[in-house]
C-alpha cells in the first residue's frame, strides 16, 4: 500500500513539474513587448492554428519635407504605432523638396519618399513609382509678395525679382499665377532658391516675391504684417485642377518589396483617418517632431484636403481620376508634353491591397 501511495505521489509530482516547465511556452511576445498567455488567446476565441504568423519586421527609410502636407500622416502613423502594427520600423530623413528625395532614392540612400504635386512630373517621366496617395489636393502653394515693392496684384510682378524652386510645386504655382495674368517667366526676373531661404530673403527685401508653401507662408504673413500680399494659391484652381501628394519609391524597390509597400500603405490609410479627426492634435505633435513653433503648425491645418482621401482610397477608379486630372496641370504649363497612362507609374495593386489590409485590421 505504501509503495502504491509513493508511486502516486511521484507521478503527481512529475505532472506538476511538466506543467510548471511548460508554462512559459504558452506565452508569446507582442510587437509592443508585452507578454500574453496562450490560454488568454483561447479565451478570446483564437486558437494557435487560427492565428496568422507574425510578419517579419522590416526597416524602411522614409523621406519627408518639414510641413503639414508632407509629414503629417507619416508622423501620425509613427506616433500612433500604426507602423508597429504591420511590422515596420521607420527611419525618417528630412529633405527640402521632392526632386532631391527622388535623387536620394535612386542612389539607394532612402527607400520611400513623400512628394508634393510638383515632383509628380518626375514620376510621370518614369523616375519613380507612386504606391500610395497621401492627399487629393494640396492648398499649401502660394505666390506671395511684399507690398513695399509696389506689388498688389499678379500683373505687378512684371520686371520684379521672384524666387522659385524649380521642379517643385513652387515652379508649378508660379507658372499658373503668371498664366492667369497673361504673363510668363520671361516677364519677370527668376531667382533659383530653396523654399526655406525665400522666407528670409523676402523679409530682408532681397527679392520682391516668392513662390512658396506652408508653413513658410504663415511665417511670412506674421513677419511682413500689412505688407504681406497673396497673389494666388492652389485654391484659385481647385475647380479645374488637382494637386495630390503621394508616397513613392523606385521601380526596383517595388519589385523586391511589394509586401513592405502594402504594409506601409495600410498604416498610412489608418493615419489618414486619425489625421482628419484630430488635425489640431496632429499639428501640435508635428511641431515637436519638426522643431517648429506650435502656433505656426496649427495655423497650417488648412493647407490640405484631409477628408477626400478617406472617401476615395478604396476606389481605384476615383484615385486614377485624380492623377489624370493632375496631368492636365502639367500639360497646361508645358511641363509634360503628352498624356501618360497612370497605370505605367502608379501601383494601383499596392494601393488596393494596402486598403484591404487596413480594412481587415481597423
KEGU-358495 format. One record per atom (N, C-alpha, C): x, y, z; residue in one letter. Coordinates in steps of 0.05 Angstrom, whole numbers, padded with zeros to 5 digits, always signed. Example, Ala and Ser with C-alpha at 12.3 -4.5 7.8 and 13.67 -1.06 7.14 Angstrom:
+00264-00114+00156a/+00246-00090+00156a/+00264-00066+00156a/+00257-00045+00142s/+00273-00021+00143s/+00258+00001+00157s/
//
This chain:
+00017-00024+00000x/+00000+00000+00000x/+00017+00025+00000x/+00039+00024+00018x/+00057+00047+00019x/+00071+00051-00008x/+00078+00028-00021x/+00091+00031-00047x/+00073+00043-00067x/+00046+00035-00066x/+00027+00046-00085x/+00023+00076-00081x/+00022+00085-00055x/+00019+00113-00049x/+00043+00129-00058x/+00067+00117-00054x/+00092+00131-00062x/+00092+00134-00092x/+00083+00114-00107x/+00082+00116-00136x/+00063+00138-00145x/+00040+00140-00132x/+00021+00160-00139x/+00032+00188-00134x/+00045+00192-00111x/+00057+00218-00104x/+00078+00226-00124x/+00095+00206-00131x/+00116+00212-00151x/+00105+00220-00178x/+00083+00205-00186x/+00070+00211-00212x/+00058+00239-00212x/+00045+00246-00190x/+00033+00273-00188x/+00054+00295-00188x/+00077+00289-00175x/+00099+00309-00174x/+00110+00313-00202x/+00112+00292-00218x/+00123+00294-00245x/+00104+00310-00263x/+00077+00306-00259x/+00057+00321-00274x/+00059+00351-00268x/+00062+00357-00242x/+00064+00386-00234x/+00089+00398-00245x/+00111+00382-00246x/+00137+00393-00257x/+00134+00399-00286x/+00121+00381-00301x/+00117+00384-00330x/+00101+00409-00336x/+00079+00413-00320x/+00062+00437-00324x/+00078+00462-00318x/+00094+00462-00297x/+00110+00486-00290x/+00130+00492-00311x/+00144+00472-00322x/+00164+00476-00342x/+00152+00485-00368x/+00128+00476-00374x/+00115+00483-00399x/+00100+00509-00398x/+00099+00522-00374x/+00083+00547-00372x/+00093+00569-00390x/+00119+00574-00393x/+00129+00596-00409x/+00124+00592-00438x/+00121+00567-00447x/+00116+00562-00475x/+00088+00571-00484x/+00071+00577-00465x/+00044+00586-00471x/+00043+00616-00473x/+00066+00630-00473x/+00066+00659-00475x/+00080+00667-00501x/+00069+00689-00513x/+00081+00699-00538x/+00086+00729-00534x/+00107+00739-00547x/+00113+00768-00544x/+00101+00783-00567x/+00086+00804-00560x/+00073+00821-00580x/+00093+00842-00590x/+00085+00857-00611x/+00103+00878-00622x/+00109+00899-00601x/+00092+00902-00581x/+00097+00923-00561x/+00115+00912-00538x/+00122+00886-00539x/+00139+00875-00519x/+00124+00863-00495x/+00096+00864-00495x/+00081+00854-00473x/+00077+00824-00476x/+00074+00810-00454x/+00071+00781-00454x/+00042+00774-00450x/+00032+00755-00465x/+00004+00746-00462x/+00004+00715-00463x/-00013+00703-00447x/-00013+00674-00445x/-00029+00662-00468x/-00023+00637-00474x/-00037+00623-00495x/-00066+00618-00486x/-00070+00614-00460x/-00097+00609-00450x/-00115+00633-00454x/-00103+00658-00452x/-00118+00682-00457x/-00126+00684-00485x/-00109+00675-00504x/-00116+00675-00532x/-00139+00657-00538x/-00139+00633-00525x/-00161+00614-00529x/-00187+00625-00518x/-00185+00639-00494x/-00209+00651-00483x/-00220+00672-00501x/-00203+00686-00516x/-00212+00707-00534x/-00222+00695-00560x/-00223+00668-00562x/-00234+00656-00586x/-00214+00651-00607x/-00188+00653-00601x/-00167+00649-00621x/-00151+00625-00614x/-00150+00605-00631x/-00132+00582-00626x/-00106+00587-00641x/-00085+00574-00632x/-00059+00578-00644x/-00060+00571-00674x/-00077+00553-00682x/-00078+00545-00710x/-00092+00567-00727x/-00109+00584-00713x/-00124+00604-00728x/-00107+00630-00731x/-00087+00633-00714x/-00071+00657-00714x/-00053+00659-00738x/-00052+00683-00750x/-00034+00687-00772x/-00005+00689-00762x/+00014+00679-00776x/+00042+00682-00767x/+00050+00711-00766x/+00066+00718-00746x/+00075+00746-00744x/+00092+00754-00768x/+00087+00779-00777x/+00103+00788-00800x/+00131+00795-00791x/+00150+00789-00808x/+00178+00795-00802x/+00181+00826-00802x/+00193+00836-00782x/+00197+00865-00780x/+00217+00874-00801x/+00209+00895-00815x/+00226+00906-00836x/+00232+00936-00829x/+00256+00945-00837x/+00263+00973-00833x/+00261+00987-00859x/+00247+01010-00859x/+00245+01026-00883x/+00254+01055-00877x/+00269+01066-00896x/+00280+01093-00894x/+00262+01112-00910x/+00250+01131-00897x/+00229+01147-00909x/+00236+01177-00909x/+00234+01190-00932x/+00240+01219-00934x/+00214+01235-00933x/+00216+01258-00920x/+00193+01277-00918x/+00203+01305-00920x/+00185+01324-00923x/+00191+01352-00922x/+00178+01364-00898x/+00190+01385-00885x/+00180+01395-00859x/+00155+01412-00861x/+00133+01401-00868x/+00108+01415-00869x/+00084+01396-00864x/+00061+01407-00859x/+00037+01391-00853x/+00031+01372-00876x/+00031+01382-00901x/+00024+01366-00924x/+00041+01342-00928x/+00067+01344-00922x/+00086+01323-00927x/+00089+01304-00903x/+00089+01315-00879x/+00098+01299-00856x/+00075+01290-00838x/+00051+01300-00841x/+00030+01295-00821x/+00022+01266-00819x/+00017+01253-00842x/+00008+01225-00840x/+00031+01207-00832x/+00055+01213-00841x/+00078+01197-00834x/+00083+01196-00804x/+00084+01220-00791x/+00089+01221-00763x/+00065+01212-00746x/+00041+01215-00757x/+00017+01205-00743x/+00019+01174-00741x/+00027+01161-00763x/+00030+01132-00763x/+00051+01123-00744x/+00073+01139-00741x/+00094+01133-00722x/+00084+01136-00694x/+00072+01160-00688x/+00063+01166-00661x/+00041+01147-00651x/+00023+01139-00668x/+00001+01122-00660x/+00008+01092-00661x/+00032+01085-00670x/+00040+01057-00670x/+00030+01041-00693x/+00020+01055-00714x/+00008+01040-00737x/+00029+01025-00753x/+00054+01035-00755x/+00075+01020-00768x/+00083+00996-00752x/+00083+00998-00726x/+00089+00975-00708x/+00069+00953-00713x/+00044+00961-00717x/+00023+00941-00720x/+00027+00924-00745x/+00040+00935-00765x/+00044+00920-00790x/+00073+00910-00793x/+00088+00912-00771x/+00115+00901-00771x/+00136+00918-00786x/+00133+00944-00785x/+00152+00962-00799x/+00166+00980-00778x/+00192+00982-00782x/+00207+01002-00766x/+00215+01024-00786x/+00207+01049-00780x/+00211+01071-00799x/+00233+01089-00789x/+00252+01094-00806x/+00273+01114-00802x/+00268+01137-00820x/+00267+01162-00809x/+00259+01185-00825x/+00283+01203-00832x/+00280+01217-00855x/+00301+01235-00864x/+00288+01260-00876x/+00296+01283-00868x/+00284+01308-00877x/+00297+01319-00902x/+00281+01327-00921x/+00291+01339-00946x/+00276+01365-00952x/+00286+01381-00970x/+00274+01406-00976x/+00254+01405-01000x/+00256+01384-01016x/+00239+01382-01040x/+00238+01354-01052x/+00217+01349-01068x/+00214+01323-01080x/+00236+01314-01098x/+00246+01331-01116x/+00268+01323-01134x/+00293+01313-01119x/+00300+01325-01097x/+00323+01316-01081x/+00317+01289-01069x/+00292+01285-01061x/+00284+01259-01050x/+00287+01237-01070x/+00278+01242-01095x/+00279+01222-01116x/+00308+01216-01123x/+00325+01236-01123x/+00354+01231-01127x/+00366+01213-01105x/+00357+01218-01080x/+00367+01202-01058x/+00357+01173-01060x/+00333+01169-01070x/+00322+01142-01074x/+00338+01128-01095x/+00343+01142-01117x/+00358+01130-01139x/+00386+01120-01131x/+00398+01135-01112x/+00425+01127-01102x/+00424+01107-01080x/+00399+01099-01071x/+00397+01079-01050x/+00398+01090-01022x/+00398+01116-01018x/+00400+01127-00991x/+00374+01125-00976x/+00351+01125-00990x/+00326+01122-00977x/+00309+01102-00993x/+00287+01092-00981x/+00271+01073-00995x/+00244+01084-01005x/+00233+01102-00990x/+00207+01114-00995x/+00208+01144-00991x/+00192+01159-01006x/+00191+01188-01002x/+00163+01198-01005x/+00157+01219-00991x/+00131+01233-00994x/+00136+01258-01011x/+00121+01261-01032x/+00125+01284-01050x/+00100+01300-01053x/+00104+01326-01059x/+00082+01343-01066x/+00076+01342-01096x/+00058+01360-01104x/+00049+01359-01132x/+00071+01361-01152x/+00089+01380-01149x/+00109+01386-01170x/+00126+01362-01178x/+00135+01346-01159x/+00153+01324-01165x/+00139+01301-01178x/+00112+01302-01179x/+00097+01280-01193x/+00105+01279-01223x/+00113+01302-01234x/+00122+01302-01262x/+00145+01282-01267x/+00162+01280-01247x/+00185+01261-01250x/+00175+01232-01249x/+00153+01227-01234x/+00141+01200-01234x/+00129+01194-01262x/+00115+01214-01273x/+00103+01211-01299x/+00125+01205-01320x/+00148+01216-01316x/+00171+01211-01334x/+00186+01185-01329x/+00177+01171-01308x/+00188+01144-01303x/+00210+01143-01283x/+00215+01165-01268x/+00237+01164-01249x/+00230+01152-01222x/+00204+01148-01217x/+00196+01136-01192x/+00167+01125-01196x/+00158+01108-01177x/+00131+01097-01177x/+00115+01107-01153x/+00091+01114-01158x/+00072+01122-01137x/+00059+01097-01127x/+00058+01093-01100x/+00044+01069-01090x/+00023+01076-01069x/+00021+01101-01061x/+00000+01109-01041x/-00005+01139-01043x/-00031+01146-01047x/-00038+01174-01047x/-00039+01183-01018x/-00029+01208-01013x/-00029+01218-00985x/-00051+01239-00981x/-00057+01254-01001x/-00080+01273-01001x/-00087+01279-01030x/-00112+01286-01034x/-00121+01290-01061x/-00115+01318-01071x/-00113+01337-01053x/-00109+01365-01062x/-00094+01381-01041x/-00071+01392-01049x/-00057+01410-01031x/-00066+01438-01036x/-00069+01453-01014x/-00076+01481-01016x/-00054+01498-01004x/-00030+01487-01003x/-00008+01499-00989x/+00009+01518-01006x/+00008+01515-01032x/+00026+01530-01050x/+00015+01558-01056x/+00033+01578-01056x/+00023+01606-01058x/+00046+01623-01069x/+00038+01644-01084x/+00057+01664-01093x/+00051+01689-01076x/+00071+01697-01060x/+00068+01719-01042x/+00088+01741-01048x/+00081+01766-01041x/+00098+01789-01047x/+00098+01809-01025x/+00117+01827-01027x/+00119+01849-01007x/+00107+01874-01020x/+00087+01885-01007x/+00073+01909-01018x/+00092+01932-01021x/+00112+01933-01003x/+00132+01956-01005x/+00146+01957-01031x/+00146+01934-01046x/+00159+01933-01072x/+00140+01942-01094x/+00117+01952-01087x/+00098+01962-01107x/+00082+01940-01119x/+00077+01919-01105x/+00062+01896-01116x/+00036+01892-01100x/+00014+01893-01114x/-00012+01887-01102x/-00028+01866-01117x/-00019+01861-01142x/-00033+01840-01159x/-00012+01827-01176x/-00019+01804-01188x/-00001+01788-01203x/+00012+01804-01226x/-00003+01821-01239x/+00008+01837-01262x/+00031+01854-01253x/+00032+01861-01227x/+00054+01879-01217x/+00080+01864-01215x/+00081+01838-01220x/+00106+01823-01219x/+00124+01829-01243x/+00113+01841-01264x/+00129+01846-01288x/+00155+01862-01281x/+00177+01850-01288x/+00203+01862-01283x/+00213+01858-01254x/+00198+01845-01237x/+00205+01841-01209x/+00222+01816-01206x/+00236+01815-01183x/+00252+01791-01176x/+00235+01772-01160x/+00232+01748-01171x/+00215+01728-01159x/+00231+01702-01154x/+00230+01692-01130x/+00244+01667-01123x/+00227+01643-01129x/+00240+01622-01139x/+00226+01597-01146x/+00245+01573-01141x/+00233+01551-01134x/+00248+01526-01131x/+00240+01507-01154x/+00256+01506-01174x/+00250+01491-01198x/+00245+01462-01193x/+00226+01450-01208x/+00220+01422-01205x/+00201+01415-01182x/+00193+01435-01167x/+00175+01431-01145x/+00148+01445-01149x/+00130+01443-01130x/+00105+01456-01131x/+00108+01486-01132x/+00130+01496-01123x/+00137+01525-01125x/+00136+01534-01154x/+00149+01519-01172x/+00150+01526-01200x/+00122+01524-01213x/+00107+01504-01205x/+00081+01499-01217x/+00062+01522-01210x/+00061+01530-01184x/+00042+01551-01176x/+00050+01578-01189x/+00076+01583-01191x/+00085+01608-01203x/+00076+01610-01232x/+00079+01588-01247x/+00071+01588-01276x/+00041+01592-01278x/+00026+01581-01260x/-00003+01583-01261x/-00012+01612-01256x/+00000+01624-01236x/-00007+01652-01229x/+00001+01671-01251x/+00024+01666-01263x/+00033+01683-01285x/+00015+01680-01309x/+00007+01655-01316x/-00010+01650-01339x/-00037+01663-01335x/-00047+01663-01311x/-00073+01675-01305x/-00072+01705-01310x/-00048+01717-01307x/-00044+01745-01311x/-00033+01751-01339x/-00035+01730-01357x/-00025+01732-01385x/+00005+01739-01386x/+00020+01726-01369x/+00049+01731-01367x/+00064+01704-01367x/+00090+01705-01371x/+00107+01681-01369x/+00131+01688-01353x/+00149+01669-01349x/+00173+01674-01333x/+00191+01693-01347x/+00188+01697-01373x/+00204+01717-01388x/+00197+01745-01379x/+00174+01749-01367x/+00166+01776-01358x/+00176+01784-01331x/+00189+01765-01317x/+00199+01770-01290x/+00229+01763-01288x/+00241+01770-01267x/+00269+01762-01262x/+00268+01738-01242x/+00273+01714-01253x/+00271+01690-01237x/+00297+01685-01222x/+00295+01679-01196x/+00318+01673-01179x/+00314+01645-01168x/+00332+01627-01173x/+00330+01600-01163x/+00338+01600-01133x/+00320+01588-01116x/+00325+01589-01088x/+00310+01567-01073x/+00322+01556-01052x/+00308+01536-01036x/+00285+01550-01022x/+00263+01536-01018x/+00239+01548-01006x/+00244+01561-00979x/+00259+01547-00962x/+00265+01559-00935x/+00280+01585-00937x/+00298+01587-00957x/+00313+01611-00960x/+00297+01635-00970x/+00275+01629-00983x/+00257+01651-00993x/+00246+01668-00971x/+00240+01655-00948x/+00227+01670-00926x/+00245+01692-00916x/+00270+01685-00911x/+00290+01705-00902x/+00295+01726-00923x/+00297+01718-00948x/+00303+01736-00970x/+00280+01756-00975x/+00256+01747-00973x/+00233+01765-00977x/+00230+01785-00955x/+00233+01776-00930x/+00232+01794-00907x/+00254+01815-00908x/+00278+01806-00917x/+00301+01825-00918x/+00300+01844-00942x/+00281+01839-00960x/+00279+01856-00983x/+00298+01849-01006x/+00310+01826-01004x/+00329+01817-01025x/+00314+01808-01050x/+00289+01800-01048x/+00272+01792-01070x/+00245+01806-01067x/+00230+01807-01089x/+00205+01822-01088x/+00181+01803-01082x/+00183+01778-01091x/+00162+01759-01087x/+00174+01731-01087x/+00157+01712-01078x/+00166+01684-01076x/+00144+01665-01081x/+00150+01643-01095x/+00131+01621-01099x/+00138+01600-01078x/+00122+01598-01057x/+00130+01582-01034x/+00106+01566-01025x/+00109+01554-01001x/+00087+01538-00990x/+00087+01540-00959x/+00065+01530-00948x/+00062+01530-00919x/+00082+01510-00906x/+00093+01515-00882x/+00086+01537-00864x/+00102+01562-00869x/+00119+01563-00890x/+00134+01588-00896x/+00115+01612-00900x/+00092+01606-00913x/+00073+01628-00917x/+00062+01639-00891x/+00059+01621-00871x/+00049+01630-00845x/+00070+01648-00832x/+00095+01640-00834x/+00117+01656-00822x/+00119+01683-00836x/+00116+01683-00863x/+00118+01708-00878x/+00095+01727-00871x/+00072+01717-00868x/+00049+01733-00862x/+00053+01747-00835x/+00064+01733-00816x/+00070+01744-00790x/+00092+01765-00791x/+00113+01759-00807x/+00136+01777-00808x/+00131+01802-00824x/+00116+01800-00846x/+00111+01823-00864x/+00087+01839-00855x/+00070+01827-00839x/+00046+01842-00829x/+00029+01854-00852x/+00024+01880-00851x/+00007+01893-00871x/+00020+01893-00899x/+00046+01888-00901x/+00059+01887-00927x/+00057+01860-00941x/+00045+01841-00928x/+00042+01814-00939x/+00019+01815-00959x/+00024+01805-00983x/+00002+01803-01003x/+00004+01776-01017x/-00019+01762-01019x/-00021+01737-01033x/-00030+01743-01062x/-00015+01733-01081x/-00022+01737-01109x/-00037+01713-01121x/-00040+01692-01105x/-00055+01669-01115x/-00045+01643-01102x/-00062+01623-01101x/-00054+01597-01089x/-00069+01574-01104x/-00064+01549-01095x/-00077+01526-01106x/-00107+01529-01106x/-00117+01542-01085x/-00146+01544-01081x/-00159+01559-01105x/-00144+01576-01119x/-00155+01590-01142x/-00161+01572-01165x/-00150+01548-01165x/-00152+01530-01188x/-00166+01503-01180x/-00177+01503-01156x/-00189+01478-01145x/-00212+01468-01162x/-00226+01485-01177x/-00249+01477-01192x/-00241+01462-01218x/-00216+01464-01226x/-00208+01451-01251x/-00181+01436-01249x/-00170+01435-01226x/-00144+01422-01223x/-00142+01407-01196x/-00124+01387-01196x/-00118+01374-01171x/-00088+01374-01166x/-00081+01376-01141x/-00053+01377-01133x/-00047+01356-01112x/-00048+01331-01119x/-00045+01310-01099x/-00016+01307-01088x/-00015+01295-01064x/+00011+01288-01052x/+00011+01257-01051x/+00035+01245-01053x/+00037+01216-01054x/+00062+01206-01041x/+00061+01180-01034x/+00085+01166-01026x/+00095+01150-01050x/+00121+01151-01054x/+00133+01139-01078x/+00157+01122-01071x/+00166+01106-01090x/+00190+01090-01088x/+00201+01085-01115x/+00224+01071-01117x/+00235+01065-01143x/+00222+01039-01153x/+00224+01035-01179x/+00213+01011-01191x/+00227+00986-01180x/+00253+00988-01176x/+00269+00966-01167x/+00261+00958-01138x/+00257+00978-01121x/+00249+00972-01094x/+00221+00960-01093x/+00203+00970-01110x/+00176+00960-01111x/+00175+00930-01119x/+00192+00923-01138x/+00192+00895-01148x/+00202+00876-01127x/+00220+00885-01109x/+00231+00867-01089x/+00216+00869-01062x/+00200+00889-01058x/+00189+00894-01031x/+00159+00902-01032x/+00144+00888-01049x/+00116+00894-01051x/+00102+00891-01024x/+00108+00871-01009x/+00095+00866-00983x/+00100+00890-00964x/+00124+00901-00964x/+00131+00924-00948x/+00114+00948-00955x/+00111+00952-00981x/+00095+00975-00991x/+00065+00972-00983x/+00055+00947-00985x/+00027+00942-00977x/+00023+00948-00947x/+00042+00939-00931x/+00041+00944-00902x/+00042+00974-00897x/+00060+00988-00910x/+00063+01017-00907x/+00037+01031-00915x/+00026+01023-00937x/+00000+01034-00946x/-00022+01030-00926x/-00023+01007-00914x/-00044+01001-00894x/-00041+01020-00870x/-00017+01024-00861x/-00011+01042-00838x/-00018+01071-00844x/-00012+01079-00869x/-00018+01107-00877x/-00048+01111-00879x/-00062+01091-00890x/-00092+01094-00891x/-00103+01098-00863x/-00093+01084-00844x/-00102+01087-00816x/-00095+01115-00805x/-00072+01124-00813x/-00063+01151-00804x/-00081+01173-00816x/-00090+01168-00841x/-00107+01188-00854x/-00133+01192-00838x/-00144+01171-00828x/-00169+01172-00813x/-00164+01188-00787x/-00142+01181-00773x/-00135+01195-00748x/-00130+01225-00753x/-00115+01230-00775x/-00108+01258-00781x/-00133+01275-00785x/-00152+01265-00801x/-00176+01280-00806x/-00191+01287-00781x/-00193+01267-00763x/-00208+01271-00738x/-00194+01287-00717x/-00167+01289-00719x/-00152+01301-00698x/-00131+01320-00709x/-00138+01337-00728x/-00119+01352-00743x/-00103+01372-00726x/-00115+01385-00706x/-00100+01403-00689x/-00080+01389-00671x/-00089+01366-00661x/-00070+01350-00644x/-00047+01341-00661x/-00052+01332-00686x/-00031+01324-00704x/-00011+01347-00709x/-00022+01371-00713x/-00005+01395-00718x/+00013+01400-00694x/+00002+01398-00670x/+00018+01404-00646x/+00040+01383-00643x/+00033+01358-00648x/+00053+01336-00646x/+00075+01340-00667x/+00066+01348-00691x/+00085+01351-00713x/+00105+01374-00707x/+00095+01395-00694x/+00112+01417-00687x/+00136+01408-00670x/+00132+01388-00653x/+00154+01377-00636x/+00173+01362-00654x/+00162+01346-00672x/+00180+01330-00689x/+00197+01348-00707x/+00185+01370-00717x/+00199+01387-00736x/+00214+01410-00722x/+00212+01411-00695x/+00224+01433-00680x/+00214+01460-00691x/+00188+01462-00695x/+00176+01486-00706x/+00157+01498-00685x/+00151+01524-00687x/+00132+01537-00668x/+00105+01523-00670x/+00093+01517-00648x/+00067+01503-00648x/+00046+01520-00662x/+00046+01546-00656x/+00025+01563-00669x/+00027+01564-00699x/+00052+01561-00709x/+00056+01561-00738x/+00044+01536-00750x/+00048+01513-00738x/+00038+01488-00748x/+00007+01487-00746x/-00004+01497-00724x/-00033+01498-00721x/-00045+01516-00742x/-00032+01538-00748x/-00042+01556-00769x/-00041+01544-00797x/-00027+01521-00799x/-00024+01508-00825x/-00044+01485-00830x/-00062+01481-00812x/-00080+01457-00814x/-00098+01459-00838x/-00102+01482-00850x/-00120+01484-00873x/-00105+01482-00900x/-00080+01473-00899x/-00064+01473-00924x/-00069+01448-00941x/-00087+01430-00932x/-00092+01407-00949x/-00121+01397-00945x/-00130+01382-00964x/-00156+01369-00962x/-00152+01342-00949x/-00158+01340-00923x/-00152+01316-00908x/-00175+01296-00909x/-00198+01304-00919x/-00222+01287-00918x/-00226+01269-00943x/-00222+01281-00966x/-00229+01266-00991x/-00214+01240-00994x/-00189+01239-00985x/-00173+01214-00988x/-00187+01191-00973x/-00200+01197-00951x/-00213+01177-00935x/-00239+01167-00949x/-00249+01183-00967x/-00274+01176-00981x/-00268+01159-01006x/-00245+01164-01018x/-00239+01150-01044x/-00217+01130-01043x/-00203+01126-01020x/-00179+01109-01020x/-00184+01081-01028x/-00209+01071-01026x/-00214+01043-01035x/-00225+01041-01063x/-00228+01064-01076x/-00240+01065-01103x/-00217+01072-01123x/-00206+01052-01136x/-00183+01057-01153x/-00189+01074-01177x/-00214+01073-01187x/-00221+01090-01209x/-00221+01119-01201x/-00231+01125-01177x/-00231+01153-01167x/-00203+01163-01163x/-00186+01145-01152x/-00158+01153-01147x/-00144+01158-01174x/-00149+01141-01193x/-00137+01144-01220x/-00146+01170-01233x/-00171+01178-01228x/-00181+01203-01240x/-00166+01227-01229x/-00159+01226-01203x/-00143+01248-01192x/-00117+01252-01206x/-00103+01229-01212x/-00077+01231-01225x/-00081+01239-01255x/-00102+01232-01267x/-00108+01240-01295x/-00112+01270-01296x/-00128+01281-01277x/-00133+01310-01277x/-00107+01325-01270x/-00091+01313-01253x/-00065+01326-01246x/-00048+01330-01271x/-00049+01311-01289x/-00033+01313-01313x/-00041+01337-01330x/-00066+01345-01329x/-00075+01369-01343x/-00060+01394-01334x/-00054+01396-01308x/-00039+01418-01297x/-00011+01419-01309x/+00002+01396-01311x/+00029+01395-01322x/+00029+01401-01352x/+00008+01392-01366x/+00006+01397-01394x/+00001+01426-01400x/-00017+01438-01384x/-00023+01467-01388x/+00001+01485-01384x/+00019+01476-01366x/+00043+01492-01361x/+00066+01485-01380x/+00062+01463-01396x/+00083+01455-01414x/+00104+01436-01401x/+00099+01429-01376x/+00119+01412-01362x/+00118+01383-01373x/+00094+01374-01380x/+00090+01348-01393x/+00079+01353-01421x/+00091+01340-01441x/+00083+01346-01469x/+00059+01329-01478x/+00057+01305-01468x/+00034+01288-01476x/+00025+01270-01453x/+00000+01262-01453x/-00011+01247-01432x/+00001+01219-01430x/+00003+01210-01405x/+00015+01183-01399x/-00006+01168-01383x/-00009+01142-01389x/-00028+01126-01375x/-00018+01123-01346x/-00034+01131-01326x/-00026+01128-01298x/-00018+01100-01290x/-00028+01080-01304x/-00021+01052-01297x/+00009+01047-01301x/+00023+01064-01316x/+00051+01060-01321x/+00069+01070-01298x/+00058+01087-01281x/+00074+01098-01259x/+00060+01097-01232x/+00035+01088-01230x/+00021+01086-01205x/+00015+01056-01199x/+00023+01047-01176x/+00020+01019-01169x/-00008+01015-01155x/-00028+01014-01172x/-00056+01012-01161x/-00060+00986-01146x/-00046+00965-01154x/-00049+00939-01140x/-00039+00941-01111x/-00017+00956-01106x/-00007+00960-01079x/-00028+00977-01063x/-00038+00998-01075x/-00059+01014-01062x/-00083+00997-01053x/-00091+00981-01072x/-00115+00964-01067x/-00111+00944-01045x/-00087+00931-01045x/-00081+00911-01025x/-00076+00925-00998x/-00064+00949-00999x/-00060+00964-00974x/-00086+00972-00961x/-00105+00981-00978x/-00132+00988-00968x/-00146+00964-00956x/-00143+00941-00970x/-00156+00916-00960x/-00144+00908-00933x/-00118+00910-00930x/-00105+00903-00905x/-00114+00922-00883x/-00115+00948-00889x/-00125+00968-00870x/-00153+00962-00861x/-00170+00955-00880x/-00198+00949-00873x/-00201+00925-00856x/-00184+00905-00861x/-00186+00880-00845x/-00176+00884-00817x/-00160+00904-00812x/-00147+00907-00786x/-00156+00932-00771x/-00174+00948-00782x/-00181+00973-00768x/-00200+00968-00745x/
//
